[in-house]
Amino acid sequence: MVTEKPLYQHRQERRKIVKPRWRWISIMADNLINRKSILLAVLFSSTAVLFFEMAQIRVFSYSLPALLSYMGISLAMLGFGIGAMLLSMAPGIAGTRPRATMAVLLILQAISMVVSSMLFAAIAWNTVVNMHRGFIPLIVKILLPCTMPYFFGGLFLAIVFSSAKKSIGKLYFWNLLGAGVGAILITILIRPLGAEKIICLASMLAMMSGLLIAWPLHRILAFTAAALLIVLVFVYPNSKSIMPFTPRPDDGTGYYQLLAARKKGMGGEITNEFSEWNIVGRIDIWKQSGNMLKVPEEIPYRLVTVDSGAATVMMADPGVESWGGDLFEETCYSFAYHAKPNPKSVAVIGPGGGTDVQTALHWGAEKITAVEINSTSISAATGPFASFLKWPLSDKVILVHEDGRSFMKNTREHYDIIQMSGIDTLTVNATGAFNMVEESLYTVEAFEDFIRVLKPDGVFAVIRFLETDVRYSTIAAEALLLNGITEPQNHIATFRQGLMSGVLVSKSRFTEQQLNALQRIGERSTPNRVSIPPYEVFDFRLNAPITIKYLPGRVTNPEYTDLFKTMNAGYEQRKQRIKQSAIATDDKPFDIIRGFLYGKINLPIKSNFRLFSQFWVGIVILAFICIMLPVLVFIKKTFGSFALLWVLSYFALIGLSFMMLEINMINRFTIFIGSPGASIAVVLTSILVASGIGSYVSSLGTWAPQHKIALGTLLLVITAMVLKNFSPAVFSACYAAGASQEIRGTIAGFMLIPLGFCMGWFFPNGLRVIDTPFSGIHLVPWAIAINGFMSVVGSVITLPITLYFGFNNLFWLSLAGYILAGLLTVVFFRKLISI
C-alpha cells in the first residue's frame, strides 16, 4: 500500500517513482479537496463565469445583430469544452505543480475577461459593418477572443474534477452553487452597475479565486494575483471608458435610424442623454439636433432604443390644450378611439415612449394602465424625463412593471380599450439562448387573454409594421372562437397606413355607429400633417390616409372572405389554416421568425439569416470535431468500441438534455413569473442550486454510481411529469388569487427544486462510473468536454426544434435523453459484468 505524501514531496520524488501519467492527479486528491480554499475558488470562479456570461450576452444583444445574441451561451460551453478536451489529449499540461497551474489559469481567466471585452468594444462596429463579406472575420475577431475566459475556466475545472473523483459531488455542488448565486445576483446588480462594471467584477472574482489557489504554497503567484486585483479595483470605476461598447450600426432600426436621418440631411449631431443596462435590455435615449416632430405642432422629441434596435419616440408635451390633433386623431394610433371614444379605462401594453398613453389622454380616458416590461423605461419616464413628457405626472396614468401577457392573466379589471402598438418581439432574444421566444404577446392564447379582460363592449387594437393585418385577423378570429364568440367576421376590422397595419377586435358585434365612425376615417383622402423624422427614414408614412382593408358589411376583399369562410367551417379547417399560416401559439411563440421562414412576412433579412445559419452550423460542426479529436488521437487505441460508446453517448445525452430541459423550463415559466429576465434568474438559480444539492446528496451512501444513475432517472421522470401536469393548475390558482410577481416567482422557484435536484445526479455519478471500467486511464476531462460541447449543440438546436416542433416536444425530447442515458448505463454494466 502506497502512503500518499504532501504535494511538495511528490515534486521532490517525481523522478524516483514511476507513475502513470494521471497518477499525480489522484495522489493530490485528498490534499486538494480538503482545503477550503479550493472549494471557495470553485465557488468564486463559477460566480465570475456566470456574471461574465450574462453580461456578455447583454453586450452582444446591444452591439451585434439580434440573432447573434444567442452566441453567449454557446461561447461559454464551447470554451469550457475546449479546455477540458485539451486536458484529455495532453494530461501533462497541468504540470508537476497542479495548484500553480490552476492559479495561473484563473489569473489568465480574469485578465482575458477584461481584455476580450476591450477588444470587442474596439472592433465590433467595423466587424458588423463588414459582416456581409462572410462570418470568418466574426469568428476570428470576436468568437475566439470572447471564448478565452471560458477556455481557461474549463481547463481549471477539468483539472479540479479530475483530481478528486471521490469528492466530485461536493465539488459539483460548489460549482453549481456559484453559478446559481451568480444568476440571481446579476439580475440585481446589472442595473445599478451596468454591464461594464459587471465584467470588471467578474474579473475580480476570478482573480480572487487565483489568489486563494496560490496562497500559501506559491507566494509569487499569490502576490501577482493580489497586485492585479488591486489594479482591477482601480479600473472598476472607469470600466465604461475602457470598454466603450457601441450600438450595432446596421440593424435597420433604432440607433441606425438616427444615422440614416443624419445621412439624408434630416438631422444633425446625435447625443446620448440617458443610458442604463438591465437584464431585459439596455435603454438609450437619444437627442438629435436639427429636427423636430410635427403633430402638427412642432415639438421636441427623443428617440428611445432598446438594445440599440427597437425604437420609439418620446414626445415632449408642449402644455397646449388639445395638441397633437393630427397624430392622435388621424393616424393608426387613433383607430380604436374612433370606435370607442371617451373610454373610462384603457390598458396600454408596452407604452415605451408614451405615444399610446398620450393618445388615450387626448381622447379623454379616465384611467390608463400602462404595462411596461422594462423597469428602466419606467424609471426614465418617471424620473429625468417626467417634466419633458408630463403624462407620467398625471393622476390618470398608472405605470406597472410587468410583462403585458402576465399582467392580463393576473388582473381582475376589465377595460374599454386595450392597445398594443409596434412592440418589437425580437428584443427579448437579448436574453440569449436561455430564452428562445420572441415574445408571447402575438400568440393565439395571448389574444384570447386580451379579449377575456375586455368589457362586454370593449375593443382590443394591435398595430404593427408590414402587411400583417390578415395574419393577426386569423389569430383574433381563433381567439374569439375560443372565447365562445361566434361569427368572428362581425367582430374584426382592419386597416393599413403606410408601413403600418392594424387589427381592431370588438368583444361584441360592432354597432352601426362604430362602423360609421371607422368608415369615415377610411374615407379621408388627404394626407395629415404628421412628420416624425426617425420614422420617415424607413417610409412609415404616418401622414398617409388610413385605408380600411376589412369592415364588417362595408369593406372586404377575397383574402378576408376566404379567411372567415375557413374559420367558420369547423375546428379541423381552422387548425389547418393556423398551421398553413405559421400562426404563433404558446407552444411555438415565434411570430416574426415563423412568419418569415414560412414566407408569410416579407423581411429584408434573407442574406443575414443565411449567414447566421451558416455560422451556427459551423459551431455545431466544430463541437463534433472537438468531441471526436481525443478519440482519434489516443483513446481509440486504449478502449473497446462498446466502452467508448457508453462514455460518448452518456455524457452527450445528459449535456444535451440538461440544456434543452433548462431552456424549456425558462420559457414555460416566463409568463407566470412576469418577465423573461426574472424567469431566467428564478429558473437558473433554482435548477443550478438544486442540482448542486442533488449532486452532493447523490455522493452519500455506498450504492454503486450506476445504481444511483438508475434511481436518478426514475426520480427525474416522476418529478418532470408531475411538474408538467400540475403546473398549469398552480398557475391558474395563483392568477385567481391575484398573486404578486414576487409571490409567483417564489412559488416557481420552489416548484423547480425537485426537478433540479434530480438533474444533479447524472453528471457527478457519471464521472464516478468511469473509474469502474476505466481504472487504468483517466477519462474525466474527455467526459467533461463531451458534456460541454453537447451543451453548445443543445443551445443551438433548441431554436429550430421549438420553431418547427414546439416547446412541448422539446420537453419530451429532453426527458427521452435522460431516460436513454439511464438505460444505456444499465445495459453497459450488465454487459460489463457478463464479460
C-alpha positions in Angstrom: 0.0 0.0 0.0 1.5 3.3 -1.1 1.3 6.1 1.5 0.2 9.4 0.0 2.6 12.3 0.6 2.2 16.0 0.5 2.5 17.7 -2.8 5.9 19.1 -2.3 7.3 15.6 -1.5 5.8 14.3 -4.7 7.5 17.0 -6.6 10.9 16.2 -5.0 10.4 12.4 -5.6 8.9 12.6 -9.1 12.0 11.2 -10.7 12.2 8.3 -8.2 8.7 6.9 -8.7 7.5 5.6 -12.0 3.7 6.6 -12.2 1.1 6.5 -14.9 0.6 9.9 -16.5 -2.6 10.5 -14.5 -1.2 9.2 -11.2 -0.2 12.7 -10.0 -3.7 13.9 -10.1 -5.1 11.1 -8.0 -2.2 11.4 -5.5 -3.1 15.0 -4.8 -6.9 14.3 -4.4 -7.2 14.3 -0.6 -4.8 17.1 0.0 -6.7 19.2 -2.6 -10.3 18.6 -1.8 -10.0 19.0 1.9 -8.7 22.5 1.6 -11.5 25.1 1.9 -9.5 27.4 -0.4 -10.2 25.1 -3.4 -13.9 25.0 -2.7 -14.1 28.8 -2.3 -12.1 29.1 -5.6 -14.6 26.9 -7.4 -17.4 28.9 -5.9 -16.0 32.3 -6.8 -14.8 31.2 -10.3 -18.3 29.8 -11.1 -20.0 33.0 -10.0 -17.5 35.0 -12.0 -18.2 32.9 -15.1 -22.0 33.3 -14.8 -21.5 37.1 -14.2 -19.3 37.4 -17.3 -21.6 35.2 -19.4 -24.8 37.1 -18.7 -23.0 40.5 -19.1 -21.5 39.3 -22.4 -25.0 38.3 -23.6 -26.2 41.7 -22.8 -23.3 43.3 -24.7 -23.8 41.1 -27.7 -27.5 42.0 -27.9 -26.5 45.7 -27.9 -23.6 45.6 -30.3 -24.4 42.6 -32.6 -27.5 41.7 -34.7 -30.3 40.2 -32.6 -29.9 36.6 -33.8 -26.3 36.6 -32.7 -27.2 37.4 -29.1 -27.8 33.6 -28.8 -24.0 33.2 -29.1 -23.3 34.0 -25.5 -24.2 30.6 -24.0 -22.6 28.8 -27.0 -19.3 30.6 -26.5 -19.3 29.7 -22.8 -19.9 26.0 -23.2 -17.6 25.9 -26.3 -14.8 27.4 -24.3 -15.3 25.0 -21.4 -15.4 22.1 -23.7 -12.1 23.1 -25.5 -10.4 23.5 -22.2 -11.4 20.0 -21.0 -10.6 18.5 -24.4 -7.1 19.9 -24.2 -6.5 18.3 -20.8 -7.8 14.9 -22.1 -5.4 15.0 -25.0 -2.4 16.4 -23.1 -2.8 15.5 -19.4 0.8 16.7 -18.7 -0.4 20.2 -19.3 -1.2 20.5 -15.6 2.5 20.1 -14.8 4.1 18.7 -11.7 2.6 21.6 -9.6 -1.1 21.5 -10.4 -2.0 24.1 -7.9 0.3 26.6 -9.5 -1.2 25.7 -12.9 -4.7 26.2 -11.6 -3.7 29.6 -10.1 -2.2 30.7 -13.4 -5.4 29.6 -15.3 -7.6 31.6 -13.0 -5.4 34.7 -13.3 -5.5 34.3 -17.1 -9.2 33.9 -17.0 -9.6 37.1 -15.0 -7.3 39.0 -17.4 -9.0 37.7 -20.5 -12.4 38.8 -19.3 -11.4 42.4 -19.4 -9.0 42.2 -22.4 -11.5 40.3 -24.6 -14.2 42.8 -23.7 -11.9 45.8 -24.5 -11.1 44.2 -27.8 -14.8 43.5 -28.6 -15.6 47.2 -27.8 -12.9 48.3 -30.2 -13.7 46.1 -33.2 -17.4 45.2 -33.0 -18.7 48.2 -35.1 -16.4 47.5 -38.1 -16.9 43.7 -37.8 -20.7 44.1 -38.1 -20.4 46.7 -40.9 -18.4 44.2 -42.9 -20.3 41.1 -41.9 -21.8 40.7 -45.4 -18.4 39.5 -46.6 -18.7 36.3 -44.5 -18.5 35.0 -41.0 -14.8 34.2 -40.9 -13.9 37.7 -39.5 -16.7 37.3 -37.0 -15.1 34.1 -35.8 -11.5 35.3 -35.7 -12.1 38.8 -34.3 -15.0 38.1 -31.9 -15.6 34.4 -31.3 -12.0 33.3 -30.5 -11.1 36.2 -28.1 -14.5 36.1 -26.3 -14.1 32.3 -25.8 -10.8 32.6 -24.0 -12.2 33.3 -20.4 -14.3 30.1 -20.7 -11.4 28.1 -22.1 -9.3 29.0 -19.0 -12.2 28.3 -16.7 -13.0 25.0 -18.4 -9.3 23.9 -18.1 -9.3 24.8 -14.4 -12.5 22.9 -13.6 -11.3 19.9 -15.6 -8.2 19.7 -13.5 -10.1 20.1 -10.3 -12.7 17.4 -11.2 -10.1 15.1 -12.5 -8.1 15.4 -9.2 -10.8 14.4 -6.8 -13.3 11.9 -8.3 -14.2 10.7 -4.8 -15.3 14.2 -3.9 -16.9 15.2 -7.2 -20.3 15.5 -5.6 -19.0 18.2 -3.2 -17.1 20.0 -5.9 -20.0 20.0 -8.3 -22.2 21.3 -5.6 -19.9 24.3 -5.0 -19.6 24.8 -8.8 -23.4 24.9 -9.3 -24.0 27.0 -6.2 -21.6 29.6 -7.5 -23.4 29.7 -10.8 -26.8 29.8 -9.1 -25.7 32.7 -6.9 -24.4 34.5 -10.0 -27.7 34.1 -11.8 -29.7 35.8 -9.1 -27.1 38.5 -8.3 -26.7 39.7 -11.8 -30.4 40.5 -12.1 -30.0 42.6 -9.0 -26.6 44.2 -9.9 -26.7 44.8 -13.6 -29.0 47.8 -13.4 -27.1 49.8 -10.8 -23.6 48.7 -12.0 -24.0 48.2 -15.8 -22.5 45.5 -18.0 -19.1 47.1 -18.0 -18.7 47.0 -14.2 -20.2 43.5 -14.0 -17.5 42.3 -16.4 -14.9 44.0 -14.2 -16.4 42.5 -11.0 -16.4 39.1 -12.7 -12.7 39.5 -13.4 -12.1 40.5 -9.8 -13.9 37.3 -8.5 -11.8 35.2 -10.9 -8.6 36.9 -9.7 -9.6 36.2 -6.1 -10.0 32.6 -7.0 -6.5 32.5 -8.3 -5.2 34.2 -5.1 -7.0 31.5 -3.0 -5.5 28.7 -5.0 -1.9 30.1 -5.0 -1.7 31.1 -1.3 0.4 30.0 0.6 2.2 27.4 -1.5 3.0 29.7 -4.4 3.6 33.1 -3.0 4.9 34.7 -6.2 1.7 33.8 -8.0 -0.3 34.9 -4.9 1.4 38.3 -4.9 0.9 38.6 -8.6 -2.8 37.9 -8.3 -3.1 40.4 -5.4 -1.3 43.1 -7.4 -3.6 42.5 -10.4 -6.6 42.5 -8.1 -5.6 46.0 -6.8 -5.3 47.1 -10.5 -8.8 45.9 -11.2 -10.1 47.8 -8.1 -8.7 51.0 -9.6 -10.0 50.1 -13.1 -13.5 49.3 -11.8 -14.8 52.9 -11.6 -13.5 53.6 -15.1 -15.0 50.4 -16.7 -17.1 52.3 -19.1 -14.2 54.3 -20.5 -12.0 51.2 -21.1 -14.9 49.2 -22.6 -16.9 51.7 -24.7 -19.4 49.3 -26.2 -21.1 50.7 -29.4 -24.6 50.1 -30.7 -24.9 47.9 -33.7 -24.6 50.1 -36.8 -26.8 48.4 -39.5 -29.8 46.7 -37.8 -32.2 48.9 -39.8 -33.9 50.3 -36.7 -33.1 52.1 -33.5 -29.7 53.9 -33.5 -29.4 53.3 -37.2 -32.5 55.4 -37.8 -30.6 58.4 -36.4 -27.6 57.7 -38.5 -29.7 57.3 -41.6 -31.6 60.6 -40.8 -28.3 62.4 -40.5 -27.0 61.0 -43.7 -30.2 62.2 -45.5 -29.8 65.7 -44.0 -32.8 65.2 -41.7 -30.9 65.7 -38.5 -27.5 66.6 -37.1 -25.4 65.7 -34.1 -26.5 62.7 -32.1 -26.2 62.9 -28.3 -26.9 60.2 -25.7 -28.9 61.8 -22.8 -29.7 58.6 -20.9 -28.3 55.1 -20.8 -28.9 52.1 -18.5 -28.4 48.4 -18.6 -30.8 45.8 -17.2 -31.5 42.1 -17.6 -34.2 42.7 -20.3 -32.4 45.3 -22.5 -30.2 48.4 -22.5 -32.3 51.5 -22.7 -30.7 54.5 -24.5 -32.4 57.9 -25.0 -31.0 59.9 -27.9 -31.3 63.5 -28.9 -30.6 64.6 -32.5 -30.1 68.2 -33.2 -31.7 70.0 -36.2 -35.1 68.4 -36.3 -38.5 68.5 -34.6 -41.7 66.4 -34.8 -44.8 67.8 -36.4 -48.1 66.6 -35.0 -49.0 69.2 -36.4 -47.3 71.4 -33.8 -43.6 71.4 -33.9 -42.3 69.8 -30.7 -39.0 68.4 -29.4 -38.6 64.7 -29.2 -36.2 62.0 -28.1 -35.6 58.5 -29.6 -35.8 55.6 -27.1 -33.9 52.5 -28.2 -33.9 49.0 -26.6 -30.5 47.3 -27.2 -29.9 49.9 -29.9 -32.6 48.2 -32.1 -36.3 48.5 -31.3 -37.1 52.2 -31.2 -39.9 54.5 -30.2 -40.2 58.3 -30.0 -40.6 60.2 -26.7 -42.6 63.4 -27.5 -42.5 66.5 -25.4 -45.8 67.7 -24.1 -46.0 71.4 -25.1 -48.7 72.1 -22.5 -51.1 73.3 -25.1 -54.7 72.1 -24.8 -55.7 69.5 -27.5 -52.2 69.5 -29.0 -51.3 66.7 -31.5 -54.7 66.5 -33.2 -53.3 65.1 -36.4 -51.3 62.4 -34.7 -53.9 61.4 -32.2 -56.9 61.5 -34.5 -55.7 60.7 -38.0 -53.1 58.0 -37.6 -53.1 54.3 -36.7 -52.8 55.1 -33.0 -56.4 56.6 -33.0 -58.3 53.7 -34.8 -59.6 52.1 -31.5 -60.8 55.5 -30.2 -62.9 56.2 -33.2 -64.8 53.0 -32.3 -64.7 53.7 -28.6 -64.4 57.5 -27.8 -64.1 58.8 -24.2 -63.2 55.4 -22.6 -63.3 55.1 -18.9 -60.5 52.5 -18.6 -57.6 51.9 -21.1 -54.7 49.4 -20.9 -51.6 50.1 -22.9 -49.2 47.1 -23.4 -45.7 48.3 -23.8 -46.0 52.1 -23.6 -42.4 52.7 -24.5 -42.0 56.5 -25.1 -45.7 57.0 -24.3 -47.4 57.7 -27.6 -50.3 55.3 -26.8 -50.7 56.9 -23.4 -50.8 60.4 -24.9 -53.4 59.2 -27.4 -55.6 57.9 -24.6 -55.3 61.1 -22.7 -56.2 63.1 -25.8 -59.4 61.0 -26.1 -60.4 61.7 -22.5 -59.6 58.3 -20.9 -60.3 58.5 -17.2 -57.9 55.7 -16.2 -54.9 54.5 -18.1 -52.9 51.4 -17.0 -49.6 51.3 -18.9 -47.9 47.9 -18.5 -44.1 48.0 -19.3 -41.8 45.0 -19.1 -38.6 47.2 -18.9 -38.1 48.8 -15.5 -35.6 51.2 -16.9 -38.2 52.6 -19.3 -40.4 53.3 -16.3 -37.6 55.0 -14.3 -36.6 57.2 -17.2 -40.2 58.3 -17.9 -41.0 59.0 -14.2 -37.5 60.4 -13.4 -35.4 62.6 -15.6 -37.9 62.9 -18.4 -41.1 63.3 -16.4 -41.4 67.0 -16.9 -40.5 66.6 -20.6 -43.3 64.1 -21.1 -45.8 65.3 -18.4 -48.0 62.2 -18.8 -46.1 60.3 -16.1 -47.2 63.0 -13.7 -50.9 62.6 -14.5 -53.1 61.1 -11.8 -54.9 59.3 -14.6 -51.9 57.2 -15.5 -50.7 54.1 -13.6 -47.4 52.5 -14.6 -47.0 48.8 -14.0 -43.7 46.9 -14.3 -44.7 43.5 -15.7 -44.9 41.6 -18.9 -48.2 42.5 -20.6 -49.3 38.9 -21.0 -48.6 38.1 -17.4 -50.5 41.2 -16.3 -53.6 40.3 -18.3 -53.6 36.8 -16.8 -53.4 38.2 -13.3 -55.6 41.3 -13.5 -59.1 41.4 -12.2 -60.0 44.6 -14.0 -61.8 44.9 -17.4 -61.1 47.5 -20.0 -62.8 49.6 -22.6 -59.7 49.6 -24.8 -56.5 47.5 -24.8 -53.9 48.8 -27.2 -50.6 47.3 -28.3 -48.6 49.3 -30.8 -45.5 48.2 -32.6 -43.9 46.1 -29.9 -40.7 44.6 -31.3 -40.7 41.0 -30.3 -37.1 40.3 -31.3 -35.7 42.4 -28.5 -36.5 39.6 -25.9 -33.9 37.5 -27.7 -31.4 39.7 -25.9 -31.6 37.3 -23.0 -29.7 34.9 -25.2 -30.1 31.2 -25.8 -31.7 30.8 -22.4 -34.9 32.4 -23.6 -35.7 31.4 -27.1 -39.1 33.0 -27.7 -39.6 36.4 -29.4 -42.5 37.3 -27.2 -45.7 35.8 -26.1 -47.9 38.7 -27.0 -48.7 37.7 -30.5 -50.0 34.1 -29.9 -53.5 32.8 -30.1 -53.6 32.3 -26.4 -52.4 35.9 -25.8 -55.2 37.3 -27.9 -57.6 35.1 -26.0 -56.3 36.6 -22.7 -56.7 40.1 -24.0 -60.3 39.6 -25.2 -61.2 37.9 -21.9 -60.4 41.0 -19.9 -62.3 43.4 -22.2 -65.6 44.8 -21.0 -68.6 43.4 -22.9 -68.4 46.2 -25.5 -64.6 46.7 -25.2 -62.1 46.7 -28.1 -58.6 45.4 -28.5 -56.2 47.1 -31.0 -53.0 45.6 -32.2 -50.8 47.8 -34.5 -47.7 46.5 -36.2 -45.3 47.2 -39.1 -45.6 45.5 -42.5 -48.7 43.8 -44.0 -49.7 41.7 -41.1 -53.4 42.5 -40.9 -54.6 39.2 -42.3 -52.2 37.3 -40.1 -53.4 38.9 -36.9 -57.0 38.7 -38.0 -56.5 34.9 -38.2 -55.2 34.9 -34.6 -58.0 37.2 -33.5 -60.7 35.0 -35.1 -59.4 31.9 -33.5 -59.2 33.7 -30.1 -62.8 34.9 -30.4 -64.0 31.4 -31.2 -62.1 30.0 -28.2 -63.8 32.6 -26.0 -67.1 31.3 -27.2 -67.8 34.3 -29.6 -69.2 33.1 -32.9 -69.2 34.8 -36.3 -65.7 36.5 -35.8 -66.3 38.4 -39.1 -68.6 40.7 -37.2 -66.1 41.5 -34.5 -63.0 42.4 -36.6 -62.0 45.5 -38.5 -58.6 46.0 -40.2 -56.7 48.9 -41.7 -53.3 50.0 -43.1 -51.4 53.3 -43.0 -48.1 53.5 -44.8 -45.9 50.8 -43.4 -48.2 50.0 -40.5 -51.1 47.6 -40.2 -53.7 47.3 -37.6 -56.5 45.0 -36.4 -59.3 46.1 -34.1 -61.2 43.3 -32.3 -64.5 44.0 -30.5 -65.8 41.7 -27.9 -69.4 42.4 -29.1 -70.5 43.0 -32.6 -69.6 46.4 -34.0 -72.6 48.7 -33.8 -73.7 50.8 -36.8 -72.4 53.9 -35.0 -69.0 52.3 -34.6 -68.9 51.1 -38.2 -69.9 54.6 -39.5 -67.1 56.2 -37.4 -64.5 53.7 -38.7 -65.6 54.1 -42.3 -65.4 57.9 -42.1 -61.7 57.8 -41.1 -61.1 55.5 -44.0 -62.7 57.9 -46.4 -60.2 60.7 -45.8 -58.1 61.1 -48.9 -55.8 63.9 -48.0 -52.5 63.4 -46.0 -52.4 64.7 -42.5 -49.6 67.0 -41.2 -47.7 64.4 -39.1 -43.9 64.3 -39.6 -41.6 62.1 -37.4 -38.1 62.1 -38.9 -36.8 58.8 -37.4 -39.9 57.0 -38.9 -39.7 58.8 -42.2 -36.3 57.3 -42.8 -38.0 54.0 -43.3 -41.0 55.3 -45.1 -43.5 54.7 -42.2 -45.8 57.4 -43.8 -47.8 58.2 -40.8 -49.1 61.2 -42.8 -50.7 58.9 -45.3 -54.5 58.4 -45.3 -55.8 55.3 -43.5 -57.0 52.6 -45.8 -59.7 50.3 -44.5 -58.9 46.7 -45.5 -61.9 45.0 -43.8 -65.0 46.4 -42.2 -68.0 44.1 -41.4 -70.7 44.5 -44.0 -68.9 47.6 -45.5 -65.4 46.7 -46.9 -63.9 43.4 -47.7 -61.6 41.6 -50.2 -61.0 38.0 -51.3 -58.4 37.4 -48.6 -60.8 38.1 -45.8 -63.7 36.3 -47.5 -61.5 33.2 -47.6 -60.3 33.7 -44.1 -63.7 33.9 -42.4 -65.1 31.2 -44.6 -62.4 28.8 -43.3 -62.6 30.0 -39.7 -66.4 29.3 -39.7 -66.1 25.9 -41.3 -65.1 23.9 -38.2 -62.2 23.0 -36.0 -60.2 20.9 -38.4 -60.3 23.6 -41.1 -59.3 26.3 -38.6 -56.5 24.1 -37.4 -55.2 23.6 -40.9 -55.4 27.4 -41.6 -53.4 28.2 -38.5 -50.8 25.6 -39.4 -50.5 26.9 -43.0 -50.3 30.5 -41.9 -47.5 29.6 -39.4 -49.5 31.3 -36.7 -47.7 31.7 -33.3 -49.0 29.8 -30.3 -47.7 29.5 -26.8 -46.1 26.2 -27.8 -44.4 27.9 -30.8 -44.2 31.6 -29.8 -42.3 32.8 -32.8 -44.4 35.3 -34.7 -42.0 37.2 -36.9 -39.4 34.4 -37.3 -42.0 31.7 -38.2 -43.8 34.2 -40.5 -40.6 35.0 -42.3 -39.5 31.3 -42.6 -42.8 30.2 -44.0 -43.0 33.2 -46.4 -45.9 34.9 -44.7 -43.9 38.0 -43.6 -41.5 39.7 -46.0 -38.4 41.0 -44.3 -35.2 42.2 -45.9 -33.0 39.8 -43.8 -32.6 36.8 -46.0 -28.8 37.3 -46.5 -28.2 37.9 -42.8 -30.4 34.9 -41.9 -28.4 32.7 -44.3 -25.2 34.0 -42.8 -26.3 33.3 -39.3 -27.4 29.8 -40.2 -24.0 29.0 -41.7 -22.4 30.4 -38.5 -24.5 28.1 -36.2 -23.9 25.1 -38.5 -20.2 25.8 -38.2 -20.4 26.0 -34.4 -22.1 22.5 -34.3 -19.5 21.0 -36.7 -16.7 22.4 -34.5 -18.3 20.9 -31.4 -18.4 17.4 -33.0 -14.9 17.7 -34.3 -13.7 18.6 -30.8 -15.6 15.7 -29.3 -14.0 13.2 -31.6 -10.5 14.6 -31.6 -9.4 12.8 -28.4 -10.8 9.6 -29.9 -8.7 9.9 -33.0 -5.5 10.8 -31.1 -5.3 8.3 -28.3 -8.5 7.0 -26.7 -9.5 4.7 -29.6 -6.2 2.8 -29.1 -7.0 2.0 -25.5 -10.6 1.0 -25.2 -13.1 -1.3 -26.9 -15.7 0.3 -29.0 -18.6 -0.6 -26.7 -17.0 1.1 -23.6 -16.1 4.1 -25.7 -19.7 4.3 -27.0 -21.0 4.5 -23.4 -18.8 7.4 -22.4 -19.6 9.3 -25.5 -23.3 8.6 -25.5 -23.9 9.1 -21.8 -22.2 12.5 -21.4 -23.5 13.7 -24.8 -27.1 12.8 -23.8 -27.0 14.4 -20.4 -25.3 17.6 -21.7 -27.9 17.9 -24.5 -30.8 17.1 -22.2 -29.8 19.4 -19.4 -29.6 22.4 -21.7 -32.8 21.6 -23.5 -34.8 21.0 -20.3 -33.4 24.1 -18.7 -34.4 26.3 -21.7 -37.8 24.6 -21.7 -38.4 25.5 -18.1 -37.3 29.1 -18.5 -39.8 29.6 -21.3 -42.6 27.6 -19.6 -42.3 29.9 -16.5 -41.7 33.2 -18.3 -45.4 34.3 -18.5 -46.2 33.0 -15.0 -43.2 34.8 -13.3 -43.8 38.0 -15.2 -40.8 38.8 -17.4 -38.1 36.9 -19.3 -35.3 38.4 -17.2 -36.9 37.3 -13.9 -37.7 33.9 -15.4 -34.0 33.4 -16.2 -33.0 34.4 -12.7 -35.5 32.3 -10.9 -35.2 29.2 -13.1 -31.4 29.2 -13.4 -30.9 29.8 -9.7 -33.4 27.1 -8.7 -32.2 24.5 -11.1 -28.5 25.1 -10.6 -28.6 25.3 -6.8 -31.0 22.3 -6.5 -28.8 20.4 -9.0 -25.8 21.1 -6.7 -27.7 19.8 -3.7 -28.7 16.7 -5.7 -25.1 16.2 -6.7 -24.0 16.4 -3.0 -26.7 14.1 -1.8 -26.1 11.5 -4.6 -22.5 11.2 -3.3 -23.7 9.9 0.0 -24.2 6.2 0.8 -22.5 3.1 -0.5 -24.5 2.4 -3.6 -22.6 1.9 -6.8 -22.8 5.1 -9.0 -24.6 3.2 -11.8 -27.4 2.3 -9.4 -27.6 5.9 -8.4 -28.0 6.9 -12.1 -30.8 4.4 -12.5 -32.5 5.8 -9.4 -31.9 9.4 -10.6 -33.5 8.5 -13.9 -36.7 7.2 -12.2 -36.9 10.2 -9.9 -36.4 12.7 -12.8 -39.2 11.1 -14.9 -41.6 11.3 -11.9 -40.8 14.9 -11.0 -40.8 16.1 -14.6 -44.2 14.5 -15.2 -45.6 16.0 -12.0 -44.3 19.4 -12.9 -45.7 19.3 -16.4 -49.2 18.1 -15.4 -49.7 20.1 -12.3 -48.0 23.4 -13.0 -51.0 24.7 -15.1 -53.3 24.2 -12.1 -50.8 26.0 -9.8 -50.5 28.9 -12.3 -54.3 29.2 -12.5 -54.7 29.2 -8.8 -52.1 32.0 -8.4 -53.8 34.1 -11.1 -57.2 33.6 -9.5 -55.7 34.7 -6.1 -54.1 37.8 -7.6 -50.6 36.7 -6.5 -47.9 39.4 -7.0 -44.9 38.9 -9.2 -42.7 38.3 -6.1 -45.0 35.6 -4.8 -45.3 33.9 -8.2 -41.5 34.0 -8.6 -41.0 32.4 -5.2 -43.6 29.7 -5.9 -41.9 29.0 -9.3 -38.6 28.6 -7.6 -39.9 26.0 -5.1 -41.7 24.2 -7.9 -38.4 23.7 -9.8 -36.3 22.4 -6.9 -37.3 18.7 -7.2 -36.6 18.7 -10.9 -33.2 20.4 -10.4 -32.4 18.0 -7.5 -32.8 15.0 -9.8 -30.9 16.6 -12.7 -27.9 17.0 -10.4 -27.5 13.2 -10.1 -26.3 12.4 -13.6 -23.1 14.3 -14.2 -21.1 13.5 -11.0 -22.2 9.9 -10.8 -21.3 9.5 -14.5 -17.8 10.7 -13.7 -17.6 8.2 -10.8 -18.8 5.4 -13.0 -15.8 6.0 -15.3 -13.5 4.6 -12.6 -15.1 1.2 -12.7 -14.4 0.0 -16.2 -11.6 2.5 -16.9 -9.4 2.3 -13.8 -6.2 2.3 -15.8 -6.7 5.6 -17.6 -8.5 8.8 -16.6 -11.3 9.9 -18.9 -12.8 12.6 -16.7 -11.6 15.6 -18.9 -12.9 14.0 -22.1 -16.3 13.3 -20.4 -16.4 17.0 -19.3 -15.5 18.1 -22.8 -18.3 15.9 -24.3 -20.8 17.4 -21.8 -19.7 20.9 -22.6 -19.8 20.5 -26.4 -23.2 18.9 -26.4 -24.5 21.8 -24.3 -23.3 24.0 -27.2 -25.2 21.8 -29.6 -28.3 21.9 -27.3 -28.2 25.7 -27.1 -28.1 25.9 -31.0 -30.6 23.2 -32.0 -33.2 24.2 -29.4 -34.3 27.1 -31.7 -35.1 25.1 -34.8 -36.7 22.3 -32.7 -39.0 24.8 -31.0 -39.7 26.7 -34.2 -40.9 23.6 -36.1 -42.0 21.2 -33.4 -42.7 23.4 -30.3 -41.7 23.6 -26.7 -43.9 20.7 -25.7 -42.0 18.3 -28.0 -38.7 19.8 -26.7 -39.7 18.7 -23.2 -40.4 15.2 -24.3 -37.1 15.1 -26.3 -35.1 16.3 -23.3 -36.8 13.8 -21.0 -36.1 11.0 -23.5 -32.4 11.9 -23.5 -32.2 11.4 -19.7 -34.1 8.1 -19.9 -31.9 6.9 -22.7 -28.8 7.8 -20.7 -30.1 5.8 -17.7 -30.9 2.8 -19.9 -27.5 2.8 -21.6 -25.8 2.8 -18.2 -27.8 -0.2 -17.1 -27.2 -2.1 -20.4 -23.5 -1.2 -20.3 -22.8 -2.5 -16.8 -24.8 -5.7 -17.4 -22.7 -6.4 -20.4 -19.6 -5.5 -18.5 -20.5 -8.0 -15.7 -21.2 -10.7 -18.3 -17.8 -10.1 -19.8 
